[in-house]
Amino acid sequence: MAAYKIALALTILIAVVKAQRPFYAGLSPIGYPAVEADLISNRFGEDDSYPIDARGDGNLINRLNQLPVENQPFWYLNWRQYENFRRNPQTYPQRQNSFIGTK
């Protein structure tokens, strides 16, 4: 009975190991395909960048812009702040690596 349990355990182990990657996929990882940045666009053909909550309503955005900042909804203020971060990302210079270039 113990031989059957060991054979079953080995069979399951082999099946799990073989299921990780098929033999025809090669031995090394493939990586990600090269994608051009211009391919991603708005599928509805709208060029204006509106928040999702506005649902493309330009009149709503114009009305919200006319309100004072303290009366504008939070989702609109939050969207404007995130758009500002996306357009002007804050970057930091990298420090010199002490392990590279030393001989």
N, C-alpha and C positions, 0 to 999 in steps of 0.2 A: 504494500500500500504506500510505503514511503517513496518507492521508486516512481510511482505514478504522480505523486505530489511534486517531486523534484522535476520530472519531465514536463509537467504542466506549467510549473513556475518558469522553467527555462524557455518553453514555447512562448509564453506570454512576454517574457523579457525580450526575446528575439523579435517578436512582432512589434513591440513598442519601439525598440531601437530602429528597426527597419522603416517604421512609419514616419520617422522624423524627416527624412528627405529621400525622395525617390532616386533611384540609381541613374536615371537619365538626366538629372539636373546638374550633375557635375559634383566635384568635391569642394570647390571654393564658393563662397557666397557671391551672388550675382550683383547686388547693389541696386541702385535706383536708376531709372532711365533718365536721360537728359531731356529736360522740358524747357521750352522757350517761355519766357515770362509774358510775352504778348498774347499767348493763347488763352489766358484766363481773362474773361471779360464778362460783362453783364449780359446774361442770356435774354433779357427782356428788351435790350436795345436802348436803355436809358443811360445817358452819360452823366446825369446829375448824381452827385453822391448825397443821398438822403438817408437818414437813419431808418432802420427797419420798422420802427414804431410809426413813422409817418406814412408808410406804405406808398411812397412816391408822390405824395400830395404836396406840390410846390406852394399852394396857397396856405397850407397849414404852416409850412416853414417860414413863409413871409410874415404870417401873423405872429408866430413865436418870436421872430427877430424884432418885431415892433414892441414887444412887451419888455418891461424892465427885467433885469437879470433876476431879481428876487422873486418875480412872479412866473418865470419860465419853469416848465416842468423839469424834474430831475433827470429823466431819461434824455432830454434834449441837451442839457448842460453836460451830462456824462458823455454823450456821443461827440459833442464838440471837443471835449477834452481829449478823448481817445483819438479823434481825427488829427488833432494837433500833435499828439505823440507819434502817430503813424507817419505823418509828413515830415516831422523834425525829430528823428530818433536821437536820444542822448547816447553818445558813444564815449568810451574811455580809451585812452591810449594803453597799449599792452606794455607791461614791464619787460625788461630784458631778461631772458632766461639765463641763469647762471650756469646751467649745465651744457648749453650749446655754445660752441666757439672757444671753449677753454681747452688749452693743450698742455 
